[in-house]
Amino acid sequence: MLTSALIMLGLALAFVVIEMTLTWGVARRLRNYSIVDAVWSLGFAPIAALYLFGRKYPTEQSLLFTLMVAFWSLRLGSHLALRIAKHHPHEDVRYAKLRADWGADADRKMFWFFQLQGALQVVLSVPFLFACFRPTNPKVDLTSDWFALGGCALWLTGLLGESLADRQLAGFRADPANKGKVCQTGLWNYSRHPNYFFEWLVWVGYAVFALGSPFGWLGLIAPALMLHFLLNVTGIPMTEDLSLKSKGDAYREYQRTTSAFVPWFPRRSAP
């Protein structure tokens, strides 16, 4: 199994190199590197399909898992693509900042940044691989596979929560009267980043699903890495910094009263 897994990981790596090279070329021509966010999300669907078709006799669990990944990937990717298209030719502030920091060398450095994004796709796809290569066991079907059922439940909770958070934020921003205000609608009243929390929950679901396979525990690297990036790198820190610059004291009060990540009851405002 490990030999087959390594072969599939190699094929996935070849795919992301091509994927990100083409994306870089298009982004460079458009002068908008933001499109990598949408491609990155959409790219997980073909990776999961690659792993599925790499197995001679797919199981019910592997078919279900691939559909789960494809649905999540297409939903998030299309959501990001529409948002990027709406703001084009304006580039997301993260990439605009990188472009400014890197100056004349921006295109070359961005190429390698895109390749790093592709490599991260492969690392995060580890639970996909083990879920799809789960050995056939005639005594265990989908209805008695507790890892599969638990993973599905977590995945569905995360997917619905993230979709609701995205919709609530979009509705808030669509109202001109809310310009410059802090969104505290629905889930945003219980977490400053409910979309990030439920996105992470999706990855926890993938990892739990993969636990039913030999070596499936290696899939735990995906939610662990995702949590690190969301809490410490490109997720909450960058988003909060931009919100403080644009909303000032209103956002500082929001930080004081509202959980950063896990949805929880808000604290009282200062008298």
N, C-alpha and C positions, 0 to 999 in steps of 0.2 A: 504493500500500500504506500509506503513512504517513497519508493522509487517513482510510482505513478504520480504521487503528489508533487514531487520535485519537478517532474516533466511538465505538469500542468502549470505550476508556478512559473516555470521558464517561458511557457507559451503566453501566459498572462503578462509577463514582463515585456515580451516582444510586442504584444498588443498595445500596451500603454506607451511604449517608446514611439510607435507610429502614431497613436492617438494624440499624444501631447506635441509631437513635432508638427503635425498638421494643424493642431489648434493654435500653436505659436505662430505659424505662418499666417493663418487667417486673422488672428488677433493683431499681429504686426501691421497687416495691410489695413485693417479697420482702425488702427490706433486706439484700440480698446482691449486691454488685457483682462478685463472683467469677465469675458466669456469663458475663461477657464473654470470658473465656479460652476457654471451650468454643465459644461462638458465633464467635469470631474464627477458630478452627481450622476449624470446619464451613463457614464462609463462603467458603472458597477453592474448594470443589467447584462451587457455582453460578456463580462468576466464571469458572472454566475452561470450564464448559458454555456460558456466554454467549458467550465468545470462539469456541468451536467452532461454535455455531449461527450466529454472525455471518459465517461463511465459507460461500460458496455450495456449493463442492464440497470437503468435507473429505478430507484425505489419510490414508493408513494411519498416518503419523506423528502427525498431529494427533489422530486418534481414540485412539491408544495413549497419547499424552501426557495427554489429558483423563481417561482411565481411571486413570492413575497418580496424578494430582492428587486425583481423587475418592476413591480407595482410601486414600491417605495422610490426606486431610482427614477422612474419616469415622472412620478408626481413631483418630487423635489426638483429634478432637473428642469422640467417644464415651467415650474413656478419661478425658478431663478432666471431661466431664459426670457420669460415674459417681462420680468422686472428689469433685466439688463437692456432688453430691446426698448422698453419704455423710456429709459434714461439715456440711451445712445444718442449722440456721440460722447456724452459725459461719462467718464470713467469712474468706477468705484474709488472712493477716497483712499482705500488701502493700496491699490495699484498706482494711483496717481502719486501717492507719497513715495512708493518704491521707485517710480520712474524719475521723480525729482531727485531722490537721494542718489540714484545710480548715474544720473546725468547722461553723458554721451555713450556710456557703456551699458545703458539700460536694456537694449534689445538682446545683447549677448547674455547678460546675467539673467534676464527673464526666461530665456530659452532653458537654462539649467534649472531655474526655479520651477518651470513647468515639468521638467523631467523628474524633479523631486516630488512633485505632486503625483505624477504617475506611479512612482515607486511606492508612495504612501498608499495608493489604491491597492497595489498588490499585497502589501503588508496587512491592510485592513480586510482584505478578502480571505484571509486565512480561515475564519469560521465558515465561509461559503464553501471552501474546498473540502473541509472535513464533513460538513453536512451533506454535500453531494456524493462523497465517497463512502458514506455509511454502509457497512456490510449488510447484505441481505440476511434477515432473520425471520423465518416463517412463523415463529412464535410471537413476534412483535409487529403488529400493524399500527397504522396511524392512530387509532383510537386508544391504544394501550401504551403508546410511547410518551411517557410523561415529560421527557426533555423536549420533545417536539411540541407537545401541547402547551407546556409552560412558555417555551420560546415564542410560540404563536400569540399567546395571550399578552406577553410583554410587548411584542412587536406591534400588535393591533392597538394597544393602549398608547404606545408612543406615536404611531402614525396618526391616530385620531386627535391626540392632544396637540401634536405639531401642526396639523392642518387647521384645527380650531384657533390656535394661537396666531398663525399666519393670517387667517381670515379676520380675526378681531383687530389685529394691528393694521391691516389694509383698510378696514372700514373706518378706523379712527383717523388714519392719515388722509382718507378721502374727503373728510369734512374740513373745509377751509377754516372753520372756527377753531379747529384744534391745532393750527399751525403754531409751532413753538412750545406746545404743551407736552406734558409727559403722559403717555398712554397708561392708564390704570383700569382698562376695561377688561372684564372677564378674568381670564387666567393671568393677565398682567397685573391684577390686583394682589396676586399671591406669589408671584415671582417676577423679578426684573427681566428674566430671560427664559420664559416657559418654552419657547421654541427650541432653545438649546437643550433644555432638560429632556424634553420628549424626543428630540433627535438622538440624544444619548441613550434613552430607553430603548429605542429601536435597535441600537447596536448591542445592548444587553440581551435583547431577545434573540438576536442572531447567535450570540455566544452561548446562551443557554441551550438553544436548539442543537448546536454543534456538540454539546457535551455528551450526547448519546452515541458519539462515534469514537473509535479508538484514537487517541491523541487529540480528541476534541477540546481538551482543556487548553491547548495552544491557542484556540480561538479567543480566549479571554484577553489576549493582547489587544484586540480591536476596541472593546469598550474602554479599556484602560488608557490606550493612546488617545481615543476620542475625548475622554474626560480631561486628560492633560491639556490637549489643544484648546478645548472649550474654556477651561478654567484659567489657564496660564499663558496661552500664546495668542492665537488669532481670534478667539471668541469673545469672552466677556471683557478682558482688559482693553482691547482696542475699541469695542463698542461703547464701553463706559466712558472712555476718554473722549470720544467724539460727542457723546450725549452731554457730558459735563461742559464741553466747550459751547455747545449749541443751546443748552437749557439752563445752565448755571445752578442757582440755588434751588430751583424747583426739582432738579434731578438729585441734588445732594439730599434733599428731604426724602425723596423716593428711595434713595440708597439707605437712609437711616431707618425707614419704616418697613421696607419690603425685602424679603429673602432674595439673595442674588441668583440662586439656581433652583433648588428644590422648592416647589410650591408649598407655601405655609401661610398661616394666618398673619396678616400685617400687624406690626407694632403700632402703638399709639403715636400720633404726631405730638410734637413738642407743644406745650401750652402757649 
